[in-house]
Amino acid sequence: MSFESLGLRAELLRAVSEKGYTAPTPIQLQAIPPILEGRDIMGGAQTGTGKTAGFTLPLLERLMGSTKQESGRRPIRALVLTPTRELAAQVAESVQTYGRYLPLKSTVVFGGVSINPQKMKLIKGVDILVATPGRLLDHVGQNSVNLSKVEILVLDEADRMLDMGFIRDIRKVLALLPKQKQTLLFSATFSDEIKQLANDLLRSPALVEVAQRNTTAERITQVVHPVDNKRKRELLSHLIGSNNWKQVLVFTRTKHGANRLSEQLSTDGITAAAIHGNKSQGARTKALADFKSGKVRVLVATDIAARGLDINQLPHVVNYELPNVAEDYVHRIGRTGRAGNEGEAMSLVCVDELALLRDIERLLKREIPKVVIEGYQPDPSIKAEPINRGGRGRQQQPSRKSASPRNGQRPAFKGRSNNQGRSQNRGRQGSQEAR
Ligand code: AMP
């Protein structure tokens, strides 16, 4: 099956072929035809599957197919909402790239940067607007956008937007949109909250889904390296140095932890930068650019900051600390092995994190192989301590008392857990992040 046979116009095919894509990915094959027919979509797809082109290409085609000659300012005809600034920037870049031979105008708005240049662009008129919800509402408040002519709405990474506490902002935006429109909702996971939103929004949607949800792509090799907490940094430096890794994305649970690790790695002679929500947009963009260009070898990131990062062919992802929420593990390791490339995801796991590891393995429905690195065997006399759940999980109670390694009981690394349920109460800390 080729892009040509999907019914996209020559300008789009030219842009796609210049990107070097030879065939559509599974999500593109499934999503493009119903979107072209004007149907609503409920899309289950993670980043890395090619979903951005999956909705952008038919969106552009549809806008071209119904081009309206209106006098005065061009109305916004397509609105794409994303949870984070980085994802907004990446989607906007895709819209530009795929639409480069079309006479459509697009722009992106997100927080953390001055609002005035965005206003100038909006006032000149755009057909397609990519936005984070908070900044979009700022523009609504300042009358720089009119959403009453939107024909196509895309909610990208809807699960993440809800996790980040954007539901009220989203509902406010929805109230400003025409009732009659095409809605495309993409989400990596389907919680009850997402299903509710989909029920409210979508009219007999086409369901498109690739790779079972909440499962990790086969092409990603996963491994756990058991290690004592105090020796994680040393082990990370050892792994990077001895394997001569050139580009590693490392996850920590907290912003503070990300800063500290990046400083420590620099002290070890490994160039590193941190990316998290407390950094200015300029600092985040620079860290990402330096990482992409190879100027820094290690990018240390928190979950929210890393969401949506599109770094092609990222070979290694390291979970320096396991995430508090098992689903985040899937998102984290989705940074590697993208669009058909091989990837390697390793987790440095100390005894305190065994309950988190079991949550993850339950979600994946399989065990992750454990490999002890010579010289870094965990000290069996060290007892598990409660994890400092930092920013995201501050208000969280551990959801399963029985799973917490307490009372000096040392759970075995291989042990299977028989406790029920998954982590609830996902963090709500992110709402400022994308503003
Ligand atoms: P996404 O899931 O939209 O973030 O896309 C993941 C990566 O796959 C991006 O780097 C895209 O440029 C790339 N990609 C998208 N569609 C294709 C395709 N048909 N063939 C090869 N790579 C693609």
Boltz pocket constraint, residues with backbone or C-beta under 6 A from the ligand:
constraints:
  - pocket:
      binder: B
      contacts: [[A, 20], [A, 21], [A, 22], [A, 23], [A, 24], [A, 25], [A, 28], [A, 46], [A, 47], [A, 48], [A, 49], [A, 50], [A, 51], [A, 52], [A, 53], [A, 310], [A, 312], [A, 338], [A, 339]]
      max_distance: 6.0
